[in-house]
Amino acid sequence: MHRIGRYISSLFLAAAIVAPTLVVAEAKAQEASVQVRVYDRDHRDYHNWDDREDRSYRRYLAEQHRSYRAYQRQHYRVQRHYWNWRHSHPDRD
């Protein structure tokens, strides 16, 4: 009877050690779909930076006769101007 108690205790100990590993593995699977969100201070809202937003950004640059420069590297005034333009030019979908 004493051996059965040790066996069951060993199983509980093993489960307690393995359980956090499974939880961490599940959390990493969710992190794979992390999106870039950009805050528009003037309009007080967030925008997901995805392919659709990138196309709009490139259209904005073409209309403004500017060469491409990554949004994150633009001066904050240009970023603010882009969001003002973006709110007046919604998607046509």
C-alpha positions in Angstrom: 0.0 0.0 0.0 2.9 2.3 0.8 4.3 1.8 -2.8 1.0 2.9 -4.4 1.0 6.1 -2.4 4.5 6.9 -3.6 3.5 6.1 -7.2 0.5 8.4 -7.0 2.6 11.2 -5.4 5.1 10.8 -8.2 2.4 11.2 -10.8 1.1 14.4 -9.1 4.6 15.8 -8.9 5.3 15.1 -12.6 1.9 16.7 -13.5 2.8 19.8 -11.5 6.1 20.1 -13.3 4.8 19.6 -16.8 1.6 21.8 -16.5 3.4 25.2 -16.7 5.3 24.0 -19.7 2.1 23.3 -21.6 0.6 26.7 -20.6 3.7 28.5 -21.9 3.6 26.6 -25.2 -0.1 27.6 -25.6 0.8 31.2 -25.0 3.5 31.2 -27.6 1.0 30.0 -30.2 -1.2 33.0 -29.6 1.8 35.4 -29.9 2.2 34.4 -33.5 -0.7 36.6 -34.5 0.6 39.8 -32.9 -0.5 42.8 -34.9 1.1 46.2 -35.0 -1.2 48.9 -33.7 -0.6 52.6 -34.2 -2.2 55.2 -32.1 -3.7 58.3 -33.8 -3.3 61.0 -31.1 -5.5 63.6 -32.9 -8.4 61.3 -33.5 -7.8 59.3 -30.3 -8.1 55.9 -31.9 -5.9 52.9 -32.9 -5.2 51.5 -36.3 -4.0 48.0 -37.2 -1.0 48.3 -39.5 -1.6 45.6 -42.0 -1.5 45.1 -45.8 -4.5 47.3 -46.3 -3.1 50.2 -44.2 0.2 49.8 -46.0 -1.6 50.2 -49.4 -3.4 53.3 -48.1 -0.1 54.7 -46.9 1.6 54.2 -50.2 -1.4 55.8 -52.0 -1.0 58.8 -49.6 2.7 59.1 -50.4 1.9 59.0 -54.2 -0.8 61.7 -53.9 1.6 63.9 -51.9 4.4 63.2 -54.4 6.7 61.8 -51.7 9.1 58.9 -52.0 8.5 55.9 -49.9 9.8 55.9 -46.4 8.7 53.5 -43.7 5.9 55.0 -41.6 7.9 54.4 -38.4 10.8 56.4 -39.8 8.7 59.4 -40.8 8.7 62.7 -38.9 5.8 62.9 -36.4 4.3 65.8 -38.4 4.1 63.7 -41.5 2.6 60.8 -39.5 -0.1 63.2 -38.1 -0.8 64.5 -41.6 -1.2 60.9 -42.9 -3.8 60.1 -40.2 -5.7 63.3 -41.0 -5.6 62.3 -44.7 -6.6 58.7 -43.8 -9.7 59.7 -41.9 -10.9 61.8 -44.8 -10.1 58.9 -47.2 -11.7 55.7 -45.8 -11.3 52.3 -47.5 -13.5 51.7 -50.5 -14.2 48.0 -49.5 
